Amino acid sequence: MHTKIARGQWEPSAVTAKRRRAEAAADQAKVIGFRAYAERWLEKIRTEPGRSGRKRAAGTIRTYKGKIDGYLVPEFGDGLVREINDEMIRKLITRLDSIPSALNTKAEYNGVTRPVLVVLMMILRQAMRDRIISEMPDINVPGQKSVRQDADYDPGDDVVAPEQVEALYEATPELWRIMVLLAAWCQLRRGEGLGLQRRDIEWHDDGTATLHVRRQMNANTGDYSDPKSDAGKRSMSVPKIMRDRLEEHLRDNVDEARKAPVVPNFVKGSIPLSSTSWYGAWAEARDSVSDLPSRFRYHDLRHTGLTIFAQEGATLAELMRRGGHADIKVVLRYQHATMDRDRELADKMSEKAAARIRASKKEKQRTTE
């Protein structure tokens, strides 16, 4: 023992026991099957905070589990995690790519391959951290592509005219039609509109109003939750075009309690309308309005409002604040709207400058004569 101590080879029995347990656990982990490890990974991300410091939403966990149960477990089953190789990944990608798109049969992409591969990559990266595998297989995750739209799609295709917004408003059941205006003119997401309460609308002495987005109705849990991101918590001016209708809606359809839902399931009810019920009402209203873009979504009303807001000269920062965006890349989709406005202003500038030049030349010619 003294010799081991002198050579730096001795360790206390408790340390030896801990090391041996760790080695045994590592050896056991190397023979773990994919199904079991994927369940362990799900439990880890369910209980531990992510990089943002917050726990992942229940809907996010449910989405990951759907990809695992629906695509990855049928592919890898109980096969060892450490035996997943490049050839197996290529076969998986081939099978995923062959799945037709449920939203658009003509789409080049099906919207399945990329999210499934992203989940697989997250699992295998954790397996590397756990020393189950020594290196990552070659996973080529395709870029994000639109499934709903064709290759020649332009962002402006999702934008409708104000009169079409009005037609959608009139086609929606009276109790819930305020949702159309909240999306188009306040640029709210579906969950944000359904999550509004009476106390979130602040009226001022001059007749103006401020809308505060503090929560959303989570479609996965059926309960209130925080907005999509920290940027989602925001305040905005209620546009003049909808103030009177909002005031009438609050008077006729919303209970006086501060926490009463702005979009109740029945007149002056205490329970907010569910996402499922709203989708049914929206689908019926949409189908009754002619000349809407193909596959027009409720969310496209929000795009319409933000596009019009951009056309009025809003900066990217103002668009991000109004829409509750955390990523400037998302807001850049409205750049086409500001470019249209830029062309309009450039043409007006050209016309005025050209008029001044023509007038100046005429004046010089008159003086010369």
Rosetta blueprint (number, residue, H / E / L):
1 M L
2 H H
3 T H
4 K H
5 I H
6 A H
7 R H
8 G L
9 Q L
10 W L
11 E L
12 P L
13 S H
14 A H
15 V H
16 T H
17 A H
18 K H
19 R H
20 R H
21 R H
22 A H
23 E H
24 A H
25 A H
26 A H
27 D H
28 Q H
29 A H
30 K L
31 V L
32 I L
33 G E
34 F H
35 R H
36 A H
37 Y H
38 A H
39 E H
40 R H
41 W H
42 L H
43 E H
44 K H
45 I H
46 R H
47 T H
48 E L
49 P L
50 G L
51 R L
52 S L
53 G L
54 R L
55 K L
56 R L
57 A L
58 A H
59 G H
60 T H
61 I H
62 R H
63 T H
64 Y H
65 K H
66 G H
67 K H
68 I H
69 D H
70 G H
71 Y H
72 L H
73 V H
74 P H
75 E H
76 F H
77 G L
78 D L
79 G L
80 L E
81 V H
82 R H
83 E H
84 I L
85 N L
86 D H
87 E H
88 M H
89 I H
90 R H
91 K H
92 L H
93 I H
94 T H
95 R H
96 L H
97 D H
98 S L
99 I L
100 P L
101 S L
102 A L
103 L L
104 N L
105 T L
106 K L
107 A L
108 E L
109 Y L
110 N L
111 G L
112 V L
113 T H
114 R H
115 P H
116 V H
117 L H
118 V H
119 V H
120 L H
121 M H
122 M H
123 I H
124 L H
125 R H
126 Q H
127 A H
128 M H
129 R H
130 D L
131 R L
132 I L
133 I L
134 S L
135 E L
136 M L
137 P L
138 D L
139 I L
140 N L
141 V L
142 P L
143 G L
144 Q L
145 K L
146 S L
147 V L
148 R L
149 Q L
150 D L
151 A L
152 D L
153 Y L
154 D L
155 P H
156 G H
157 D H
158 D H
159 V L
160 V L
161 A L
162 P H
163 E H
164 Q H
165 V H
166 E H
167 A H
168 L H
169 Y H
170 E H
171 A H
172 T L
173 P L
174 E L
175 L L
176 W L
177 R L
178 I H
179 M H
180 V H
181 L H
182 L H
183 A H
184 A H
185 W L
186 C L
187 Q L
188 L L
189 R L
190 R H
191 G H
192 E H
193 G H
194 L H
195 G L
196 L L
197 Q E
198 R H
199 R H
200 D H
201 I E
202 E E
203 W E
204 H L
205 D L
206 D L
207 G L
208 T L
209 A E
210 T E
211 L E
212 H E
213 V E
214 R L
215 R L
216 Q E
217 M E
218 N E
219 A L
220 N L
221 T L
222 G L
223 D E
224 Y E
225 S E
226 D L
227 P L
228 K L
229 S L
230 D H
231 A H
232 G H
233 K L
234 R E
235 S E
236 M E
237 S E
238 V L
239 P L
240 K H
241 I H
242 M H
243 R H
244 D H
245 R H
246 L H
247 E H
248 E H
249 H H
250 L H
251 R H
252 D H
253 N H
254 V L
255 D L
256 E L
257 A L
258 R L
259 K L
260 A L
261 P E
262 V L
263 V L
264 P E
265 N L
266 F L
267 V L
268 K L
269 G L
270 S L
271 I L
272 P E
273 L L
274 S L
275 S H
276 T H
277 S H
278 W H
279 Y H
280 G H
281 A H
282 W H
283 A H
284 E H
285 A H
286 R H
287 D H
288 S L
289 V L
290 S L
291 D L
292 L L
293 P L
294 S L
295 R L
296 F L
297 R L
298 Y L
299 H H
300 D H
301 L H
302 R H
303 H H
304 T H
305 G H
306 L H
307 T H
308 I H
309 F H
310 A H
311 Q H
312 E L
313 G L
314 A L
315 T L
316 L H
317 A H
318 E H
319 L H
320 M H
321 R H
322 R H
323 G H
324 G L
325 H L
326 A L
327 D L
328 I H
329 K H
330 V H
331 V H
332 L H
333 R H
334 Y H
335 Q H
336 H H
337 A H
338 T H
339 M H
340 D H
341 R H
342 D H
343 R H
344 E H
345 L H
346 A H
347 D H
348 K H
349 M H
350 S H
351 E H
352 K H
353 A H
354 A H
355 A H
356 R H
357 I H
358 R H
359 A H
360 S H
361 K H
362 K H
363 E H
364 K H
365 Q H
366 R H
367 T H
368 T H
369 E L
